[in-house]
Amino acid sequence: MDLGLARKTVIVTGGGSNVGRGIVLAFAKEEANMVIADMDERQGQKVVAEADAMGKGGRSLLIKTDATDRESIQSMVGRTLQEFGQIDVLVNCAGGGLEARPFVEQRTEDLEKEVYMNLWSALHCCKAVLPHMAKRNQGVIINLGSASGKVGEYQMAVYAATKGAIIAFTKSLAREYILSGIRINSICPGLVVPESRDHVGDGSVWAKGWLDIFTDEAQQEFLRAKGLKRVGRPYDIGNMAVFLASECASYVNGQAISVDGGITMV
């Protein structure tokens, strides 16, 4: 089915690793022009090559971007407009959680880092693209929340808090722009495990210990505890992002949609 995304310009922050990579490749299959906004140039270029190898006709571009830095984001948005002339879809995927530990034992600098990675990055990106979208009276923004933002997370209080804030921010912004032709939704994944070590960059939390924690045995224990048949994969989130960006979801706005195998059901 043609989803009408061919030649649309899509920005994915954190598009080089795991979920971001899955989102990029899902849009590339629909012939969209892709901007991978990522700090990791090596990993980002790998995803550019993967997207271009699909041969669908869309063009992919890596723009080195620090999603926690306002000026870096503004520069990325400006470069995108220079290269493609428009921005149709923004997916705020950059972020992640740090080491799980009791809240009172976490270092203040780590707490602040999580807030900047997960919340400020999305705020800065939305502020940078919304004037352009509002001028055209069209556009789609997809913010990555989390199941943790709906139900909390053990020993990851600040991560869960930032994702809960993303959900509230998404709903508030959707109300604000409801008459501007811009739809804004949030995807709330559960556990999403990369299919290969090659699918994450050196800066990803998965490369910094999470792959060692979520071993095959640990994943099986998780599945038994949750009553699931499998863990989430990046393509699960990519498929939902493509749907939300398409005209098939033209009546979907201000929602926080869980893609977690039914863990939360809220």
C-alpha positions in Angstrom: 0.0 0.0 0.0 1.3 3.4 -0.9 1.5 5.5 2.3 2.2 8.7 0.4 5.6 9.2 2.0 7.7 9.2 -1.2 10.0 12.2 -1.4 8.8 13.5 2.0 11.7 14.8 4.1 12.1 13.1 7.5 14.4 14.0 10.3 15.3 11.3 12.8 17.4 12.3 15.8 19.5 9.5 17.1 18.9 7.8 13.8 22.2 5.8 13.9 21.4 3.2 16.5 18.8 0.7 17.5 15.3 2.3 17.5 16.4 5.3 15.5 18.0 3.0 12.9 14.8 1.0 12.7 12.8 4.1 12.1 15.1 5.4 9.4 15.0 2.2 7.5 11.2 1.9 7.8 10.9 5.4 6.2 13.5 4.6 3.6 11.4 1.7 2.4 8.7 4.2 1.7 11.1 6.3 -0.5 11.3 9.2 1.9 14.3 11.5 2.0 16.1 10.8 5.3 18.1 13.1 7.6 20.0 11.1 10.2 20.8 13.6 13.0 23.3 11.8 15.1 26.6 12.5 17.0 28.2 9.2 15.8 29.3 9.8 12.3 30.6 6.3 11.7 27.4 4.6 12.8 25.3 7.2 11.0 27.1 6.7 7.7 26.5 3.0 8.0 22.7 3.6 8.3 22.9 6.1 5.4 24.4 3.3 3.3 21.8 0.8 4.4 19.0 3.2 3.5 20.5 4.1 0.1 21.1 0.4 -0.7 17.4 -0.2 -0.6 17.3 1.6 -4.0 13.9 3.1 -3.4 14.7 6.5 -4.7 14.8 8.6 -1.6 18.1 10.3 -0.6 19.7 9.9 2.9 22.0 12.3 4.6 23.9 12.3 7.9 24.1 15.6 9.7 26.3 15.4 12.8 24.1 16.7 15.6 24.2 17.0 19.3 20.6 16.8 20.2 21.2 18.3 23.6 22.6 21.5 22.1 20.2 24.1 20.8 22.6 25.6 18.3 23.6 22.2 16.9 19.9 21.5 16.4 19.2 24.8 14.7 22.2 24.2 12.4 20.9 20.7 11.5 17.4 22.1 10.7 18.9 24.9 8.5 21.1 22.4 6.6 18.0 20.1 6.1 16.1 23.0 4.5 19.1 23.8 2.3 19.3 20.3 1.1 15.7 19.3 0.7 13.7 22.6 0.8 11.2 21.3 3.4 10.7 19.3 6.5 7.6 17.0 6.5 8.3 14.7 9.5 10.3 15.1 12.7 11.0 12.0 14.8 12.6 12.9 18.2 14.3 9.6 19.0 17.6 10.7 20.6 17.8 9.8 24.2 18.2 6.9 26.6 18.6 5.9 30.2 21.8 5.6 32.2 22.8 3.0 34.8 19.9 1.8 36.9 20.4 2.6 40.6 18.5 4.0 43.6 17.5 7.7 43.0 19.4 9.0 46.0 22.6 7.3 44.9 22.5 8.8 41.4 25.0 11.6 40.6 23.4 15.0 40.0 25.3 15.3 36.7 23.9 12.0 35.5 20.3 13.1 36.4 20.8 16.4 34.5 22.2 14.5 31.5 19.1 12.3 31.3 16.9 15.4 31.4 18.8 17.0 28.5 19.0 13.8 26.5 15.3 12.8 26.8 13.4 16.1 27.3 15.4 19.2 26.2 16.5 17.5 23.0 12.8 17.1 21.9 11.9 20.6 23.1 14.7 22.2 21.1 14.0 20.2 18.0 10.2 20.9 18.1 10.9 24.6 18.6 13.3 24.6 15.6 10.9 22.9 13.1 7.5 24.1 14.1 7.7 27.6 12.5 8.5 26.0 9.2 5.7 23.4 9.5 3.2 26.1 10.7 4.1 28.3 7.7 3.2 25.4 5.4 0.2 24.4 7.4 1.3 20.8 7.5 3.7 18.4 9.2 4.0 15.5 11.6 6.0 15.3 14.8 6.6 12.0 16.6 8.2 12.0 20.0 9.6 8.9 21.5 8.2 8.3 25.0 8.4 5.0 26.8 6.3 2.5 28.7 8.3 3.8 31.7 6.7 7.2 31.2 3.3 5.6 31.7 3.9 3.3 34.6 7.3 4.2 36.1 10.6 2.3 36.2 12.4 0.6 39.1 15.7 2.5 39.9 15.3 4.7 36.8 13.1 7.4 38.2 14.5 10.3 36.2 14.4 8.4 33.0 10.7 7.6 33.6 10.0 11.2 34.6 11.5 12.6 31.4 9.5 10.2 29.3 6.3 11.0 31.2 7.1 14.7 30.5 7.5 13.8 26.8 4.0 12.4 26.8 2.5 15.5 28.5 4.5 17.8 26.2 3.2 15.9 23.1 -0.4 16.2 24.2 0.0 19.9 25.0 1.7 20.7 21.8 -0.9 18.8 19.8 -3.6 21.0 21.3 -1.6 24.1 20.6 -1.2 23.3 16.9 -4.5 21.5 16.2 -5.6 24.2 13.8 -2.3 24.4 12.0 -2.4 21.2 10.1 0.3 19.7 12.2 -0.2 16.3 14.0 1.9 15.5 17.0 1.9 12.0 18.6 4.1 10.0 20.9 5.3 6.3 20.6 5.9 4.6 23.9 8.0 1.5 23.4 8.7 -1.2 25.9 11.9 -3.2 25.9 13.4 -2.9 22.4 16.6 -4.9 21.8 18.9 -4.4 18.8 19.2 -7.5 16.6 23.0 -7.1 16.3 25.9 -5.3 17.9 26.5 -3.7 14.5 23.2 -1.9 14.8 24.4 0.4 17.6 27.1 3.0 17.8 29.7 3.4 20.4 27.8 6.2 22.1 24.6 4.1 22.5 23.6 2.9 25.9 23.4 -0.6 24.3 27.1 -0.4 23.6 27.9 0.8 27.1 26.7 -2.2 29.0 23.0 -2.9 28.2 23.9 -5.6 25.7 25.8 -7.4 28.5 22.8 -7.0 30.8 20.1 -8.1 28.3 21.7 -11.4 27.3 19.7 -14.1 25.6 19.1 -15.7 29.0 18.0 -12.4 30.5 15.6 -11.8 27.6 14.0 -15.2 28.2 13.6 -14.4 31.9 12.0 -11.1 30.9 9.6 -12.8 28.5 8.6 -15.4 31.1 7.9 -12.7 33.7 5.9 -10.6 31.3 4.1 -13.5 29.5 5.3 -12.3 26.1 6.5 -14.4 23.2 9.3 -12.1 22.1 11.1 -8.8 22.9 10.5 -5.7 20.9 12.7 -5.0 17.8 13.5 -1.7 16.2 11.3 -2.5 13.2 8.3 -2.6 15.5 8.8 1.1 16.4 9.7 2.0 12.8 6.4 0.5 11.5 4.4 2.6 14.0 6.3 5.7 13.1 5.7 5.3 9.4 2.0 4.7 10.1 1.7 7.8 12.2 3.4 9.9 9.6 1.2 8.7 6.8 -2.3 9.8 5.7 -3.6 6.5 7.2 -3.2 8.2 10.6 -4.7 11.6 9.5 -7.2 11.4 12.4 -4.7 10.4 15.0 -3.4 13.4 17.1 -2.1 14.0 20.6 -1.9 10.3 21.4 0.7 8.3 23.4 0.6 4.9 21.6 2.2 2.0 23.4 4.2 -0.5 21.3 5.3 -2.8 24.1 3.7 -6.2 23.4 0.9 -5.4 25.9 3.0 -4.8 29.0 1.3 -1.5 30.0 -2.2 -1.6 28.3 -2.7 2.0 29.2 
